Amino acid sequence: MLNYGVVLVGTGVAPLIAASHFISKGILCTILNPEVDFFLENSELPFRPMHPRVSNLKTQSQDLKAGSLESVAKLLQPEFPGAIESWSPLKSQTPGFHDPDTVHLRARTRLFLKSLKFEKEWDQIEELYLKAQDAGLNSQVLEGAKAVHRFPGFSGAQSNHYRAVSIGGLYDVDLIRYRNELVEYVRERLGPERILCGVSLSEWLDSGFRVYHDQQMKTIRSPEGVVLYWTPRMNSWIRCASQSLPSPKGVRLWEEWLIQSREFLDPSVIGVWEDLIAFSDYEGSPPRDLVSRNLLKVFKPSTLLTWTKSSGFPLSLPYANSETLSSLSEFCEEFLHWERFSISGMVTRVLFEWDDLEQATLLGESDSIVLVPGSDGPLDQVVSQSLKSIARWS
Amino acid sequence: MIVRDGSFDVVIAPAPRVAHWPSIGVTTLSKECSRVGLKVGILGENGIQVRGLIPQMGTGGVVIAQDQQHRIHRLQTRALVRVSLPQEISDPFPGSRSQGLLPVSTAMRVLKSKSIRLDQTLVILGTGNRALRLGSQYLEMGAKEVVCIESNESLWGKKKIAGWEVEQRRFMSTGGKIIFGTPLSLTEKGGLLWDLRVQDTIGVRILTVSRVISAGPFSHELPFREYPAGSMLFEFTQHSGEVRENDIEGWDLELNSSRFVATRMIKSLITDLGHDRDRIDSIFKKSKQKLRSRDSHLDDPFVVEYEGKWIKKETKTQIQKYAGVPKRLHQQGLMASVECFEDISCQICHERCPESAIQIVKHGVRLERVLIEDKCTACGICVKACPSRAITLINEPTDKTEARLVVPVATHHAKRLKTGEFVTLVNRQGDRLSQGRMMTELKTEVDTEFPGVHLIEIQTPSHLVNETRQFKLVPSLGDELEVTHTPLDQTIEVSLDGNKRRVRAGISVTQALFELGVARELDVLSCPDGSCRLCQINVDGIKRLACQTEVHSHMHIQLKKGIQAIESTKEDEVCACLGITRGEVESRIEKGKLSSPEQIRASTHVGEGRCLGQSCIPLFNRILQEKGVDGSRWVDWRFPWSEWVVSRGISE
């Protein structure tokens, strides 16, 4: 019978990071994924949103501290099996070989733009500016043309009505490449018998489970422990584990729209306007040819929705509705002054939000089952939570 | 922007380029689901265009559609069925992305236009029923030569071709040829002519062709898929045409698939079926059984073996023993010979025979056509009705040296026949045998129903009556193929990139581009309703869809800069929009040992170009399967399904 070692259950990057760490330490482990692959749930974000609607003053401070390029690089690099390149508009590349196809960490300027009409909301952004200064990040207050013309895709003439706070040095990452390389590495090292995808839970046992995989029932015993990485798709597993669960603050749906831009998109800026976050979509360092793939990625968060242990998710999630479409239309036509725009793609993410991300919670009497909240959301948070969850085995 | 919310239990929506709507599968699915009380929405009619589906967690999703007043409809649904075209894009080779190669759905729309020259060879890639039937139709219209090329013969077992034996027989007896080989390149010669290089067992041959049509099938395709499993999101392939007789295999496949999918959905969406349970279970079992038997003709094929031009003795015995072939009464008078030897789903002869002389009988595990000779009156209705031309009338008197054979002939050939004229007798694979004589045309009660088919009685030597299945006219001087030119008064002048050209009046801009030989790369994916949105063109200074715009006198057409009728610059491009080659995809899979279609698509970016996967995802899926990645059930649920342009508060 196979010794499964530590069993890691999850659908995204979190179990992969833990597995990568275990592999480097020579500790046996197995990954169970309820989804058919590690790409379907897509529960990570490539940056810290720092969206005024999503974050409050406290979380913004945390975001600023944790979201700088340097701190994220220190977190991601050791556990990543390959090279991670960095790109910053302020620094020229160090001499030597640079792999354009590997994962890139970029330091893009976050531009919080506000119309001069909205004084109250400006106060919150000014607060952010001060916190950024305290955190040692390069931040500025901009007004008029200097503010608005940096916004990716802006093509209007009148620009005196805006002011903005720009904060430099905040990270965003090539999420697909990161996840991909991690999957390849872990799959190669663990082998197919230790990464089981498309697994359905049949029954919880003492130190293990019975699962249905590949059209047969399997018993997975794990005397060394089980780690459950809690994302929305893991609900059915989590609920079976215990009745006394911590509760997230709520669940938020993120819409990710891809829009074809006919205007120049500044590749070094992530703009925040009203309830939208917009930036030029590319992988690696900014492409030289900015015409051929001029794609504007727009993130829109929904309001925070209720999640309860009994009911789970709201029956109908509010995406691609009139509010979103009107918001996009207003953004592209009224703000960016585009005559028309083409929608090239749209995906959704459902992510938990927590009041205060706790340390990993232990379940059960034997302390052998570990529940890890915060396994969805910004990539640096996911990696950090994953590493904390396996600290006792390291 | 006006957005209206709605909800359904089941939504059935067409993918871009689907022409015939609603098809038999759609109506059957809708009917079965409605019967048990599910709320069903069929989109795609009355000007409602579906933009796409956004899957939601668990089951179902949100469908976004818009109507002609530009209102957006946001429809929550518990289950979705997206109806798509079958795979018809061939494996790429140099030149395969040029206008010289048309997908079969486009070719059938331009069937009778001047953009396909019948005085030159026409090549069809694939040997499925659709390919063989299309080839037969072109030959019956008078095409000089039609060749079907099969590149994946190993997929079809002993038979080597994908289609039915009766379709192969019809194709070859009317002059078609089948080559087993791989296309190497397609290069333009000019004047709507291309050179196609094909590698076969002998070597490389070069065919000068008027067009290459990609028909397939190129793999064993599932008729429907649910992805992810349990999500109630189905992709359903539209195999049927408008008329059942034009593609019986496709029609029946779609019918049975729709019943199967409907019962699957019903069982999942309704917990207590009550008195409907038995009926639903019965439909489920029957449709499942019929779907399993769809490949019977591959598992148990009928292969005619020849010694030179003559059927081998064993095959001859097999034919004569067959229950559909007459044994005695054909010696006294004309009698139907139903030579449909494989277990196929077509039962039209049985359905149309007014005397019930043709029965379908189970013989072991297969169904056979049985001729009841005493009932047959040789009325000829079955001969006309058989869509594969597999039935003839035979009279083989024992005391005479001449026999009579009545064969179905297309109008193009029939109108040139004269009584008493000598004809060349042709066997099942198109080889010339000997000479016969045209006697008369047999009239039937269904002549007006089948105006394109004539029953011609020919006199043949007795010893050839079981070998002969068609005839050719003896060529005579001046008997050249009629190439008709459009009279000048039926053409109009347009300006194409500043140059004056004449095109036929009353056709679309897309068709005009084809006929002028300047169609662009993505024009070959033309759709009937503009749903694919790939043919945008500048007409009189305004961007319009070329397929939906009719030419008018002095129209100014400007081909978009940079997008021209070009050949593929890379030999094996999978995604022509972004220039991603097959080699890049394969290398990515091998190096990373990737095993998930989503992962491979995300890391190679296939399908993220302008066409949003319409021209590349089917081919991408085939590559996955060749590389051992299980993509057979994968569906690319991207949103939107085709480019969605929104302008100043109005979405297009």
Chai-1 contact restraints between the chains, C-beta under 6 A:
chainA,res_idxA,chainB,res_idxB,connection_type,confidence,min_distance_angstrom,max_distance_angstrom,comment,restraint_id
A,D37,B,S596,contact,1.0,0.0,6.0,A-B,restraint_1
A,D37,B,E598,contact,1.0,0.0,6.0,A-B,restraint_2
A,D37,B,Q599,contact,1.0,0.0,6.0,A-B,restraint_3
A,F39,B,E598,contact,1.0,0.0,6.0,A-B,restraint_4
A,F39,B,Q599,contact,1.0,0.0,6.0,A-B,restraint_5
A,F39,B,A602,contact,1.0,0.0,6.0,A-B,restraint_6
A,I176,B,A602,contact,1.0,0.0,6.0,A-B,restraint_7
A,N180,B,S603,contact,1.0,0.0,6.0,A-B,restraint_8
A,E184,B,G592,contact,1.0,0.0,6.0,A-B,restraint_9
A,S316,B,Q76,contact,1.0,0.0,6.0,A-B,restraint_10
A,A320,B,I54,contact,1.0,0.0,6.0,A-B,restraint_11
A,A320,B,V62,contact,1.0,0.0,6.0,A-B,restraint_12
A,A320,B,I64,contact,1.0,0.0,6.0,A-B,restraint_13
A,N321,B,R74,contact,1.0,0.0,6.0,A-B,restraint_14
A,S322,B,V3,contact,1.0,0.0,6.0,A-B,restraint_15
A,L325,B,M1,contact,1.0,0.0,6.0,A-B,restraint_16
A,L325,B,V3,contact,1.0,0.0,6.0,A-B,restraint_17
A,S326,B,M1,contact,1.0,0.0,6.0,A-B,restraint_18
A,S329,B,M1,contact,1.0,0.0,6.0,A-B,restraint_19
A,E333,B,R648,contact,1.0,0.0,6.0,A-B,restraint_20
A,R340,B,V645,contact,1.0,0.0,6.0,A-B,restraint_21
A,R340,B,S647,contact,1.0,0.0,6.0,A-B,restraint_22
A,F341,B,V646,contact,1.0,0.0,6.0,A-B,restraint_23
A,S342,B,E643,contact,1.0,0.0,6.0,A-B,restraint_24
A,S342,B,V645,contact,1.0,0.0,6.0,A-B,restraint_25
A,I343,B,P640,contact,1.0,0.0,6.0,A-B,restraint_26
A,I343,B,W644,contact,1.0,0.0,6.0,A-B,restraint_27
A,M346,B,F639,contact,1.0,0.0,6.0,A-B,restraint_28
